[in-house]
C-alpha cells in the first residue's frame, strides 16, 4: 500500500478505512474554518493550513502505518490544537507584518 487509507484497508478492512476517510474529510472542514476565521495576514492561518496540507499530502505518498506512526500521532495533535484555536471565542492576534 502506498498511502494511509490503503494501509488501513489492507491491514484492518474496509470499515476502518471508511471511518478514517470520514475523519480526514472532517479535518478538511477544519481547514475551511481556519480559512474563514483568521485574517489573511494571520500567522495562524498560514501555519495551520500549511501543516494540514503538508501532512495530508504525505499521507497520500508515504506508508504511514508501517514506517511513520509518529507522524500520524503528530497529525492528531495538530488537529486537536487547531480545533481548539478555531473553537476559541476570542480572536487570535498573531500577524505576519512587523
C-alpha positions as CSV (number, residue, x, y, z in Angstrom):
1,X,0.0,0.0,0.0
2,X,1.2,3.5,-0.8
3,X,-0.8,5.7,1.5
4,X,-2.5,5.8,4.8
5,X,-6.0,4.9,3.7
6,X,-4.8,1.9,1.6
7,X,-2.6,0.7,4.6
8,X,-5.7,0.8,6.8
9,X,-7.8,-1.1,4.2
10,X,-5.1,-3.7,3.8
11,X,-4.5,-4.4,7.5
12,X,-7.9,-3.7,9.1
13,X,-10.6,-3.8,6.4
14,X,-13.0,-1.5,4.5
15,X,-15.0,-0.3,7.5
16,X,-12.0,1.2,9.4
17,X,-10.7,2.7,6.1
18,X,-14.1,4.3,5.6
19,X,-14.1,5.7,9.1
20,X,-10.6,7.1,8.7
21,X,-11.6,8.7,5.3
22,X,-14.6,10.4,7.0
23,X,-12.2,11.6,9.8
24,X,-10.0,13.1,7.0
25,X,-13.0,14.8,5.5
26,X,-13.9,16.4,8.8
27,X,-10.3,17.7,9.0
28,X,-10.8,19.4,5.7
29,X,-13.8,21.2,7.3
30,X,-11.3,22.4,9.9
31,X,-9.1,23.8,7.1
32,X,-12.2,25.7,5.8
33,X,-12.9,27.0,9.2
34,X,-9.3,28.2,9.7
35,X,-9.5,29.9,6.3
36,X,-12.7,31.8,7.3
37,X,-11.9,32.6,10.9
38,X,-8.4,34.1,10.6
39,X,-7.3,37.2,8.7
40,X,-5.3,36.7,5.5
41,X,-2.3,38.2,7.3
42,X,-2.6,35.8,10.2
43,X,0.3,33.7,11.0
44,X,-2.1,31.1,12.5
45,X,-3.9,30.8,9.2
46,X,-0.7,30.4,7.2
47,X,0.9,27.9,9.5
48,X,-2.2,25.9,10.2
49,X,-3.2,25.5,6.6
50,X,0.4,24.7,5.6
51,X,0.8,22.0,8.2
52,X,-2.5,20.4,7.3
53,X,-1.7,20.5,3.6
54,X,1.8,19.0,4.0
55,X,0.6,16.2,6.3
56,X,-2.3,15.3,4.1
57,X,-0.1,15.2,1.0
58,X,2.4,13.0,2.9
59,X,-0.5,10.6,3.8
60,X,-1.0,10.1,0.1
61,X,2.7,9.4,-0.6
62,X,4.1,7.5,2.4
63,X,3.3,4.3,4.2
64,X,2.4,5.9,7.5
65,X,1.2,2.9,9.5
66,X,4.3,0.8,8.9
67,X,7.0,3.5,8.8
68,X,5.9,6.8,10.2
69,X,3.4,6.2,13.1
70,X,4.8,9.2,14.9
71,X,3.7,11.4,12.0
72,X,0.2,10.2,12.4
73,X,0.3,11.0,16.2
74,X,1.7,14.4,15.3
75,X,-1.1,15.0,12.8
76,X,-3.8,14.2,15.5
77,X,-2.0,16.5,18.0
78,X,-2.0,19.4,15.4
79,X,-5.7,18.7,14.6
80,X,-6.6,19.0,18.3
81,X,-4.6,22.2,18.7
82,X,-6.1,23.8,15.6
83,X,-9.6,22.7,16.5
84,X,-9.2,24.5,19.9
85,X,-8.0,27.6,18.2
86,X,-11.0,27.7,15.8
87,X,-13.4,27.0,18.6
88,X,-11.9,29.7,20.9
89,X,-14.3,32.6,21.2
90,X,-11.6,35.3,21.3
91,X,-9.7,36.3,18.1
92,X,-6.0,35.4,17.9
93,X,-3.8,38.4,17.1
94,X,-0.7,36.8,15.5
95,X,0.3,38.9,12.4
96,X,2.9,38.4,9.7
97,X,3.5,42.2,9.4
98,X,6.4,43.7,11.5
